Amino acid sequence: MGKVFLVGAGPGAVDLITVRGAKLLEQADIVFYDALVDPAMLELCPKAIQVAVGKRCGKLSSAQQFINKRLVDAAHKHQVIVRLKGGDPMLFGRADEEIQTLKAAGIEVSIVPGITAALAGAASIQQSLTLRGVSRSVAFVTLAQGAENVPEANSTSPISNPNADTLVYYMGRKDAARIAKQLIEQNTQGFSKHTSDTPVQILEAVSTTRERQWTSTLAELAAGKADAWFDSSSPALIMIGEALRNESQTSETLKSSSSEINDSLQDCQVFANSRRSA
């Protein structure tokens, strides 16, 4: 019986896969890969059988039950099976369904983490999702639920938005304006931290050569100003929060909100025998 590895491909750029993930691709007998995996990454596994099992909204996709069965069948025929998932396998990747199916069949499973798009996005714009005195909580949110055994969402029903300082929405393009409107409305009711002036950063195809950025406010997003900007062929990441405000504004916020710090030891000398001299 073979072993299945759930490998995170990272946010898009081929060289952002982990060393462990790349080595497993080299060793793989068969690779089942997602739609968002860069085709160039498959060059890392030239000897493996390559099977596309991607799922994209509004397009012909592989049913999850079918993917589960293919993994079990492959473990009876091959020794090293890689399930290559965009981003990190354990975040919005339906990894649990595959893990439970494989375990029930007595097949060994191992997980190789990957860089999720939110962290790649923060790196790209060089702004942290957390910030001292401004943001001490981050929520990763998706409104996508898949099609199997899930009732169709009502486009007018309220969105359940976590009350975190920074919000990162995956797969939220078609609901972008509605998300913004409801965050502003919930703020007036005391249920949201975010106002019409809260900064918004949207990234498409993060970490790739096709990456694009849209920067504005929650009010502009609610007004639909980003609707025409979106490219339906690229994955979009919507980041909302005061931590994303530009550097000069953030510096003023930090100066006014941080507690006084004693810098009396900042010029101290540390000796080899651990004695400290100011």
ROMIFI-772703 format. One line per 8 residues: number of its first residue (from 1); for each residue x, y, z of N, C-alpha, C, O. Coordinates in steps of 0.05 Angstrom, whole numbers, plus 5000, padded with zeros to 4 digits. Example, Ala and Ser with C-alpha at 12.3 -4.5 7.8 and 13.67 -1.06 7.14 Angstrom:
2
1) 5264 4886 5156 5246 4910 5156 5264 4934 5156 5285 4934 5169 | 5257 4955 5142 5273 4979 5143 5258 5001 5157 5268 5023 5161;
END
This chain:
278
1) 5017 4976 5000 5000 5000 5000 5017 5025 5000 5036 5027 5016 | 5011 5044 4983 5027 5068 4981 5020 5088 5003 5002 5083 5019 | 5034 5111 5003 5029 5132 5022 5021 5157 5007 5033 5163 4986 | 5001 5171 5017 4991 5196 5005 5002 5220 5019 5001 5222 5044 | 5012 5239 5004 5023 5264 5016 5005 5287 5006 5003 5292 4981 | 4993 5302 5024 4978 5326 5017 4998 5349 5019 5007 5357 5041 | 5005 5360 4996 5027 5380 4994 5016 5407 4987 5000 5410 4968 | 5024 5427 5002 5016 5455 4996 5034 5466 4974 5058 5467 4977;
9) 5022 5475 4952 5038 5486 4930 5046 5515 4934 5062 5526 4920 | 5034 5528 4955 5039 5556 4959 5020 5573 4944 5001 5564 4932 | 5025 5600 4945 5005 5619 4934 5005 5622 4903 4987 5634 4892 | 5025 5611 4890 5025 5614 4861 5053 5611 4849 5057 5595 4830 | 5072 5627 4859 5099 5626 4848 5111 5599 4853 5109 5587 4874 | 5124 5588 4832 5135 5561 4834 5156 5558 4855 5157 5538 4869 | 5173 5579 4859 5194 5577 4878 5186 5582 4907 5202 5583 4925 | 5160 5585 4912 5150 5588 4939 5139 5561 4951 5129 5561 4973;
17) 5141 5539 4936 5135 5513 4948 5158 5507 4967 5180 5516 4963 | 5152 5492 4988 5173 5484 5007 5193 5465 4995 5187 5451 4976 | 5216 5463 5007 5237 5444 4998 5226 5415 5000 5230 5399 4982 | 5212 5410 5022 5201 5383 5026 5180 5376 5005 5180 5354 4994 | 5163 5396 4998 5143 5392 4978 5156 5386 4951 5147 5369 4936 | 5177 5402 4944 5190 5398 4918 5204 5371 4916 5203 5358 4895 | 5216 5362 4938 5228 5335 4938 5208 5313 4935 5214 5293 4921 | 5185 5316 4947 5164 5296 4944 5154 5295 4915 5147 5273 4905;
25) 5152 5318 4902 5144 5318 4874 5164 5302 4857 5156 5288 4838 | 5189 5305 4863 5210 5291 4848 5207 5261 4852 5213 5245 4833 | 5198 5252 4875 5196 5224 4882 5169 5212 4874 5166 5187 4873 | 5150 5229 4868 5122 5219 4864 5119 5201 4840 5131 5204 4819 | 5102 5180 4844 5093 5163 4822 5069 5175 4808 5067 5171 4784 | 5052 5188 4823 5029 5201 4811 5022 5226 4827 5025 5227 4851 | 5014 5247 4813 5007 5273 4826 4979 5281 4817 4973 5284 4793 | 4962 5287 4837 4935 5298 4832 4937 5327 4839 4941 5334 4862;
33) 4933 5345 4820 4938 5374 4825 4914 5391 4821 4896 5385 4804 | 4913 5413 4836 4891 5432 4835 4892 5450 4811 4913 5452 4797 | 4870 5464 4805 4868 5482 4782 4886 5506 4785 4896 5517 4765 | 4891 5515 4810 4907 5539 4814 4937 5534 4815 4953 5553 4819 | 4945 5509 4813 4974 5503 4813 4986 5512 4786 4976 5505 4765 | 5008 5527 4788 5021 5536 4764 5031 5512 4747 5045 5495 4759 | 5025 5511 4721 5034 5488 4705 5065 5484 4706 5074 5462 4704 | 5079 5506 4711 5109 5504 4712 5117 5487 4736 5139 5476 4736;
41) 5100 5486 4757 5107 5470 4781 5107 5440 4774 5121 5424 4787 | 5092 5432 4754 5091 5404 4746 5117 5395 4733 5121 5371 4729 | 5134 5414 4726 5160 5407 4716 5178 5394 4737 5198 5382 4732 | 5170 5398 4763 5184 5386 4785 5179 5356 4788 5192 5342 4803 | 5159 5346 4773 5152 5318 4775 5149 5306 4747 5128 5295 4740 | 5170 5307 4730 5168 5298 4702 5164 5268 4699 5154 5259 4679 | 5171 5252 4720 5168 5223 4718 5141 5213 4728 5134 5190 4724 | 5126 5231 4741 5101 5223 4753 5078 5224 4733 5078 5240 4714;
49) 5057 5208 4738 5032 5211 4724 5019 5236 4735 5017 5239 4759 | 5010 5253 4718 4998 5279 4727 4968 5279 4721 4960 5277 4698 | 4952 5283 4742 4923 5282 4739 4911 5308 4749 4915 5315 4772 | 4897 5322 4732 4883 5347 4740 4857 5341 4754 4840 5327 4744 | 4854 5351 4779 4829 5347 4794 4820 5374 4806 4809 5375 4828 | 4824 5395 4791 4818 5422 4802 4789 5428 4803 4772 5416 4789 | 4782 5447 4821 4755 5457 4823 4755 5487 4821 4769 5500 4836 | 4741 5498 4802 4739 5527 4798 4709 5535 4797 4693 5521 4784;
57) 4702 5557 4810 4675 5566 4811 4664 5571 4783 4677 5586 4767 | 4641 5560 4777 4628 5565 4751 4639 5549 4728 4631 5553 4705 | 4658 5531 4734 4670 5515 4712 4668 5486 4718 4663 5478 4741 | 4671 5469 4698 4669 5440 4701 4691 5432 4721 4715 5438 4716 | 4684 5418 4742 4703 5411 4763 4700 5382 4771 4681 5369 4765 | 4721 5373 4785 4721 5346 4795 4706 5345 4822 4711 5361 4840 | 4687 5326 4824 4672 5323 4849 4691 5313 4871 4708 5297 4866 | 4687 5323 4896 4705 5315 4917 4705 5285 4922 4725 5273 4928;
65) 4681 5273 4921 4680 5244 4925 4696 5229 4904 4708 5208 4910 | 4697 5239 4880 4712 5227 4858 4742 5229 4864 4757 5210 4860 | 4751 5252 4874 4779 5256 4881 4787 5237 4904 4808 5225 4903 | 4769 5235 4924 4775 5217 4946 4779 5188 4936 4798 5175 4945 | 4762 5179 4918 4764 5152 4907 4790 5148 4891 4803 5127 4893 | 4797 5169 4875 4821 5167 4859 4846 5164 4877 4864 5149 4870 | 4846 5178 4900 4869 5176 4918 4871 5148 4930 4893 5137 4932 | 4848 5137 4938 4848 5109 4949 4858 5089 4928 4874 5072 4934;
73) 4847 5091 4904 4855 5073 4882 4884 5075 4876 4898 5055 4872 | 4895 5100 4876 4923 5104 4870 4941 5092 4891 4963 5082 4885 | 4932 5092 4916 4949 5080 4938 4951 5050 4935 4970 5038 4947 | 4933 5037 4920 4935 5009 4916 4953 5002 4892 4960 4979 4888 | 4961 5022 4877 4977 5018 4853 5005 5030 4854 5024 5021 4841 | 5008 5052 4870 5033 5067 4871 5043 5070 4900 5028 5066 4919 | 5069 5076 4902 5081 5079 4928 5080 5107 4939 5075 5112 4963 | 5086 5127 4922 5086 5155 4931 5065 5170 4915 5068 5175 4891;
81) 5044 5178 4929 5022 5193 4916 5021 5221 4928 5020 5225 4952 | 5022 5241 4910 5021 5269 4919 4995 5282 4911 4987 5282 4888 | 4981 5293 4931 4957 5310 4925 4966 5339 4928 4969 5348 4951 | 4970 5352 4906 4982 5379 4906 4960 5400 4907 4944 5402 4888 | 4959 5415 4929 4938 5435 4933 4949 5463 4933 4971 5468 4944 | 4934 5482 4922 4942 5510 4923 4943 5520 4951 4926 5513 4968 | 4962 5538 4957 4964 5549 4984 4973 5529 5004 4992 5514 5000 | 4958 5527 5026 4963 5508 5047 4940 5487 5047 4917 5495 5045;
89) 4946 5462 5049 4925 5441 5047 4904 5444 5069 4881 5436 5065 | 4911 5455 5092 4893 5455 5115 4876 5480 5117 4862 5484 5137 | 4877 5497 5096 4861 5522 5097 4844 5523 5072 4855 5528 5050 | 4818 5519 5075 4799 5520 5053 4806 5501 5031 4800 5506 5007 | 4818 5479 5037 4827 5460 5017 4812 5433 5018 4819 5415 5003 | 4792 5430 5036 4777 5406 5039 4795 5382 5045 4789 5359 5037 | 4817 5387 5058 4836 5366 5065 4824 5345 5084 4830 5322 5082 | 4807 5354 5102 4796 5336 5122 4781 5313 5109 4782 5290 5118;
97) 4766 5319 5087 4750 5298 5074 4769 5277 5062 4763 5253 5062 | 4791 5286 5050 4810 5267 5038 4824 5251 5060 4829 5227 5057 | 4832 5265 5081 4846 5251 5103 4829 5229 5115 4838 5207 5119 | 4804 5236 5121 4786 5216 5134 4781 5193 5115 4779 5170 5124 | 4777 5198 5089 4773 5176 5070 4797 5158 5069 4794 5133 5069 | 4821 5169 5068 4845 5153 5066 4849 5137 5092 4857 5114 5090 | 4845 5149 5114 4849 5135 5140 4829 5112 5143 4836 5091 5153 | 4804 5117 5134 4784 5096 5135 4791 5072 5117 4783 5049 5123;
105) 4807 5077 5096 4816 5056 5079 4842 5044 5087 4853 5026 5074 | 4852 5053 5110 4877 5042 5121 4902 5052 5106 4922 5038 5106 | 4900 5075 5094 4922 5086 5079 4936 5108 5095 4923 5126 5106 | 4963 5107 5096 4979 5127 5111 4978 5154 5096 4980 5155 5072 | 4975 5175 5112 4974 5202 5101 4994 5220 5116 4998 5218 5140 | 5006 5238 5101 5024 5258 5113 5018 5285 5100 5011 5287 5077 | 5020 5307 5116 5013 5334 5107 5039 5350 5105 5055 5351 5124 | 5042 5364 5083 5065 5383 5079 5053 5411 5076 5040 5417 5056;
113) 5057 5428 5096 5045 5455 5095 5055 5471 5071 5076 5466 5060 | 5039 5492 5065 5047 5511 5044 5042 5539 5052 5027 5543 5072 | 5052 5558 5038 5047 5586 5045 5020 5594 5034 5014 5591 5010 | 5002 5603 5052 4976 5610 5043 4976 5638 5031 4993 5655 5037 | 4956 5644 5014 4955 5669 4998 4955 5694 5016 4967 5714 5008 | 4942 5693 5039 4941 5716 5056 4969 5725 5065 4975 5749 5065 | 4986 5707 5071 5013 5714 5080 5030 5723 5057 5047 5741 5059 | 5026 5711 5034 5040 5720 5009 5031 5748 5002 5047 5764 4992;
121) 5005 5753 5005 4995 5780 4999 5007 5801 5017 5014 5823 5008 | 5008 5795 5043 5020 5814 5062 5049 5819 5055 5059 5842 5057 | 5064 5798 5047 5092 5801 5039 5094 5818 5014 5112 5835 5011 | 5075 5815 4995 5076 5830 4970 5073 5860 4974 5087 5875 4961 | 5054 5868 4991 5049 5896 4995 5066 5907 5018 5065 5931 5025 | 5082 5889 5031 5100 5896 5053 5085 5910 5076 5095 5930 5087 | 5062 5899 5082 5047 5909 5105 5037 5885 5121 5024 5867 5111 | 5043 5886 5147 5035 5864 5165 5005 5863 5169 4992 5883 5169;
129) 4995 5839 5173 4967 5835 5179 4961 5841 5208 4938 5846 5216 | 4982 5840 5225 4980 5847 5253 4998 5871 5257 5019 5874 5244 | 4991 5888 5277 5007 5912 5281 5003 5921 5310 4981 5924 5319 | 5025 5926 5324 5024 5934 5352 5007 5959 5355 5012 5979 5342 | 4988 5957 5373 4970 5980 5379 4948 5984 5359 4931 6001 5363 | 4947 5967 5337 4927 5971 5317 4912 5945 5312 4887 5945 5312 | 4926 5923 5307 4913 5898 5300 4926 5875 5315 4950 5869 5312 | 4910 5862 5332 4920 5838 5347 4905 5813 5340 4909 5792 5352;
137) 4887 5815 5320 4872 5791 5311 4868 5792 5281 4864 5813 5269 | 4870 5768 5269 4866 5765 5240 4846 5742 5235 4848 5721 5248 | 4828 5745 5216 4809 5724 5209 4812 5718 5180 4811 5736 5163 | 4815 5692 5173 4814 5683 5145 4785 5674 5140 4775 5656 5154 | 4772 5685 5119 4744 5680 5115 4739 5671 5086 4752 5681 5068 | 4721 5652 5082 4712 5646 5055 4681 5643 5055 4670 5633 5074 | 4668 5652 5034 4640 5649 5031 4634 5625 5013 4611 5616 5011 | 4654 5614 5000 4651 5591 4983 4647 5566 5000 4662 5561 5019;
145) 4627 5550 4993 4621 5526 5009 4621 5500 4992 4616 5479 5003 | 4626 5502 4966 4624 5478 4949 4595 5474 4943 4577 5487 4954 | 4590 5455 4924 4563 5451 4915 4549 5426 4927 4525 5424 4927 | 4566 5408 4939 4554 5383 4949 4541 5387 4976 4553 5395 4996 | 4515 5380 4978 4500 5379 5002 4500 5406 5017 4498 5406 5042 | 4501 5428 5002 4500 5454 5015 4478 5470 5002 4478 5473 4977 | 4459 5481 5017 4438 5497 5005 4448 5522 4992 4468 5533 5001 | 4436 5530 4970 4445 5554 4955 4442 5578 4973 4422 5583 4986;
153) 4464 5594 4973 4464 5618 4991 4445 5639 4980 4442 5643 4955 | 4432 5653 4998 4414 5675 4990 4430 5700 4987 4444 5709 5006 | 4430 5712 4963 4447 5735 4958 4440 5760 4975 4456 5778 4977 | 4416 5759 4988 4409 5782 5005 4412 5776 5034 4408 5793 5051 | 4419 5751 5041 4421 5744 5069 4447 5756 5081 4466 5759 5067 | 4447 5762 5107 4471 5774 5120 4494 5755 5119 4492 5731 5121 | 4518 5767 5115 4543 5751 5115 4553 5751 5144 4553 5771 5158 | 4562 5727 5153 4573 5725 5180 4602 5733 5179 4620 5718 5171;
161) 4607 5758 5188 4635 5769 5188 4647 5767 5215 4635 5778 5234 | 4670 5754 5219 4683 5753 5245 4690 5782 5254 4696 5799 5237 | 4691 5786 5280 4697 5813 5290 4727 5815 5296 4735 5820 5319 | 4744 5810 5276 4773 5811 5279 4783 5838 5269 4769 5852 5254 | 4807 5846 5278 4819 5872 5270 4825 5872 5240 4821 5892 5227 | 4835 5850 5230 4842 5848 5201 4826 5824 5190 4827 5802 5201 | 4812 5829 5168 4797 5808 5154 4809 5802 5127 4816 5820 5112 | 4812 5776 5121 4823 5768 5095 4802 5749 5083 4797 5727 5094;
169) 4791 5757 5060 4771 5741 5047 4783 5726 5023 4794 5739 5005 | 4780 5700 5023 4788 5683 5001 4763 5679 4984 4741 5676 4994 | 4766 5678 4958 4744 5672 4939 4720 5690 4944 4697 5680 4944 | 4725 5716 4948 4703 5734 4955 4697 5754 4933 4682 5773 4938 | 4707 5749 4909 4704 5769 4887 4675 5777 4882 4668 5800 4882 | 4657 5757 4877 4630 5763 4870 4614 5775 4892 4592 5787 4888 | 4624 5773 4917 4609 5784 4940 4624 5808 4952 4617 5817 4974 | 4644 5819 4938 4661 5840 4949 4644 5864 4959 4648 5873 4982;
177) 4627 5875 4942 4612 5899 4949 4593 5893 4972 4589 5909 4990 | 4581 5869 4972 4562 5862 4993 4576 5858 5020 4566 5866 5041 | 4600 5847 5019 4616 5845 5043 4621 5872 5055 4617 5877 5079 | 4630 5891 5039 4636 5918 5048 4612 5932 5059 4613 5945 5080 | 4589 5930 5045 4565 5944 5054 4557 5933 5082 4549 5949 5099 | 4558 5907 5085 4549 5896 5111 4568 5902 5133 4560 5904 5156 | 4594 5904 5127 4613 5911 5148 4608 5940 5158 4609 5945 5182 | 4603 5958 5139 4597 5985 5147 4571 5987 5163 4569 6001 5183;
185) 4551 5972 5154 4525 5972 5168 4527 5960 5195 4516 5970 5215 | 4543 5939 5198 4547 5926 5224 4562 5944 5243 4559 5942 5267 | 4579 5961 5232 4594 5980 5249 4575 6000 5261 4579 6007 5285 | 4555 6009 5246 4536 6028 5257 4519 6016 5279 4508 6029 5297 | 4517 5989 5279 4502 5975 5299 4520 5965 5322 4511 5952 5341 | 4546 5971 5320 4565 5963 5341 4575 5935 5339 4586 5924 5358 | 4571 5922 5316 4580 5894 5313 4605 5891 5296 4614 5868 5292 | 4616 5912 5286 4639 5911 5269 4659 5933 5276 4652 5954 5284;
193) 4685 5927 5273 4706 5946 5279 4711 5964 5255 4726 5984 5258 | 4700 5958 5232 4708 5971 5207 4688 5992 5198 4664 5987 5197 | 4699 6015 5191 4682 6038 5182 4686 6042 5152 4701 6027 5139 | 4671 6061 5141 4673 6067 5113 4701 6075 5104 4708 6073 5081 | 4717 6085 5124 4744 6095 5118 4765 6073 5121 4789 6078 5116 | 4758 6049 5130 4777 6028 5134 4791 6020 5108 4778 6017 5087 | 4818 6018 5109 4833 6011 5084 4826 5983 5074 4820 5965 5089 | 4827 5981 5047 4822 5955 5033 4845 5951 5013 4852 5969 4998;
201) 4855 5927 5014 4875 5919 4993 4865 5894 4980 4858 5874 4993 | 4863 5894 4953 4855 5871 4938 4879 5862 4921 4891 5878 4906 | 4885 5837 4922 4907 5826 4905 4897 5803 4888 4882 5786 4898 | 4904 5803 4863 4898 5781 4845 4924 5767 4837 4944 5780 4833 | 4922 5740 4834 4945 5724 4826 4969 5731 4842 4991 5734 4831 | 4966 5732 4868 4988 5740 4886 5013 5723 4882 5011 5698 4879 | 5036 5735 4883 5063 5723 4881 5070 5715 4853 5093 5706 4849 | 5053 5718 4833 5059 5711 4806 5065 5736 4789 5062 5758 4798;
209) 5074 5731 4764 5080 5754 4747 5055 5769 4738 5056 5791 4727 | 5032 5756 4743 5006 5768 4735 4993 5783 4758 4970 5793 4756 | 5007 5786 4780 4996 5799 4804 4987 5828 4799 5001 5843 4786 | 4963 5834 4809 4953 5862 4807 4942 5870 4835 4935 5853 4851 | 4942 5896 4839 4934 5907 4865 4914 5929 4862 4917 5947 4845 | 4893 5929 4880 4873 5951 4881 4873 5961 4909 4868 5945 4928 | 4877 5986 4913 4879 5998 4940 4858 6020 4943 4857 6038 4927 | 4842 6019 4964 4822 6039 4969 4810 6037 4997 4825 6029 5015;
217) 4785 6043 5000 4771 6042 5026 4747 6024 5024 4738 6016 5003 | 4736 6018 5048 4712 6001 5049 4689 6015 5035 4672 6001 5023 | 4687 6041 5037 4665 6056 5024 4667 6052 4993 4646 6048 4980 | 4691 6054 4982 4694 6051 4953 4687 6023 4945 4676 6018 4923 | 4695 6003 4961 4689 5976 4954 4659 5971 4955 4648 5957 4938 | 4646 5982 4976 4617 5980 4978 4602 5992 4955 4580 5984 4947 | 4614 6013 4943 4601 6027 4921 4606 6013 4894 4597 6022 4873 | 4620 5990 4896 4624 5974 4871 4647 5984 4854 4648 5976 4831;
225) 4664 6001 4865 4686 6012 4849 4706 5991 4840 4721 5996 4821 | 4707 5968 4853 4726 5947 4845 4714 5926 4826 4728 5910 4815 | 4687 5928 4823 4674 5907 4807 4685 5904 4779 4690 5881 4770 | 4689 5926 4765 4699 5925 4738 4729 5919 4737 4739 5911 4716 | 4742 5923 4759 4772 5918 4760 4778 5889 4761 4799 5880 4750 | 4761 5873 4774 4767 5844 4778 4770 5830 4751 4757 5836 4731 | 4788 5810 4751 4791 5792 4729 4781 5765 4737 4792 5752 4755 | 4760 5756 4725 4747 5731 4733 4764 5706 4730 4759 5685 4741;
233) 4786 5709 4714 4803 5686 4710 4825 5683 4731 4840 5663 4731 | 4827 5703 4749 4848 5703 4769 4837 5701 4797 4816 5713 4803 | 4849 5686 4815 4840 5685 4843 4845 5711 4857 4866 5724 4853 | 4826 5721 4872 4828 5747 4885 4828 5744 4915 4815 5726 4927 | 4843 5761 4928 4845 5761 4957 4837 5789 4967 4849 5809 4958 | 4818 5791 4985 4809 5817 4995 4817 5820 5024 4809 5804 5041 | 4833 5841 5029 4844 5845 5057 4833 5872 5067 4834 5892 5053 | 4822 5871 5091 4809 5895 5103 4819 5899 5131 4819 5880 5147;
241) 4827 5924 5137 4835 5930 5165 4853 5953 5167 4866 5961 5148 | 4854 5965 5191 4871 5989 5196 4901 5983 5194 4916 6001 5188 | 4909 5958 5197 4937 5951 5195 4947 5955 5166 4971 5956 5161 | 4928 5957 5147 4935 5960 5119 4937 5989 5110 4942 5995 5087 | 4933 6007 5129 4935 6036 5122 4963 6043 5115 4982 6030 5124 | 4967 6064 5099 4994 6071 5089 5012 6078 5112 5003 6085 5134 | 5038 6077 5107 5058 6078 5128 5057 6104 5145 5059 6102 5169 | 5053 6127 5133 5053 6152 5148 5029 6153 5167 5032 6162 5190;
249) 5006 6144 5157 4982 6144 5175 4985 6124 5197 4978 6130 5220 | 4996 6101 5191 5000 6081 5212 5019 6090 5233 5015 6084 5257 | 5041 6104 5225 5060 6113 5244 5048 6132 5264 5054 6131 5288 | 5030 6150 5255 5016 6168 5273 4998 6153 5292 4996 6160 5316 | 4985 6132 5282 4967 6116 5299 4983 6102 5321 4975 6102 5344 | 5006 6091 5313 5023 6077 5333 5033 6096 5354 5034 6089 5377 | 5041 6121 5345 5052 6140 5364 5032 6148 5385 5039 6151 5408 | 5006 6150 5377 4986 6158 5395 4975 6135 5412 4963 6140 5433;
257) 4978 6110 5403 4965 6088 5417 4984 6071 5434 4975 6057 5451 | 5011 6073 5428 5029 6056 5443 5035 6067 5470 5034 6091 5475 | 5042 6049 5489 5049 6057 5516 5078 6067 5516 5093 6061 5498 | 5085 6083 5536 5112 6093 5538 5132 6071 5542 5128 6053 5559 | 5154 6072 5527 5174 6051 5529 5200 6062 5541 5209 6083 5533 | 5212 6048 5560 5237 6056 5573 5260 6047 5555 5265 6023 5552 | 5274 6066 5542 5296 6060 5524 5323 6064 5538 5343 6066 5524 | 5323 6064 5564 5348 6070 5578 5370 6050 5573 5394 6056 5577;
265) 5363 6026 5565 5383 6005 5561 5389 6000 5531 5403 5981 5525 | 5379 6017 5514 5382 6012 5485 5411 6014 5476 5419 6002 5456 | 5428 6030 5491 5456 6033 5484 5474 6017 5502 5499 6022 5503 | 5463 5997 5516 5480 5982 5534 5499 5963 5519 5494 5957 5496 | 5520 5955 5532 5540 5936 5521 5537 5910 5535 5534 5909 5560 | 5537 5888 5520 5535 5861 5531 5562 5847 5529 5573 5845 5507 | 5573 5838 5552 5600 5826 5552 5597 5795 5551 5576 5784 5557 | 5619 5783 5544 5619 5754 5541 5612 5739 5567 5600 5717 5566;
273) 5619 5751 5590 5612 5738 5615 5585 5746 5626 5579 5742 5649 | 5568 5757 5608 5540 5763 5613 5536 5787 5631 5513 5793 5638 | 5558 5802 5638 5554 5826 5654 5544 5848 5635 5553 5850 5612 | 5525 5864 5644 5514 5886 5628 5524 5913 5639 5524 5917 5663 | 5532 5931 5621 5541 5957 5629 5526 5978 5612 5528 5977 5588 | 5512 5996 5625 5497 6017 5611 5516 6040 5604 5508 6059 5592;
END
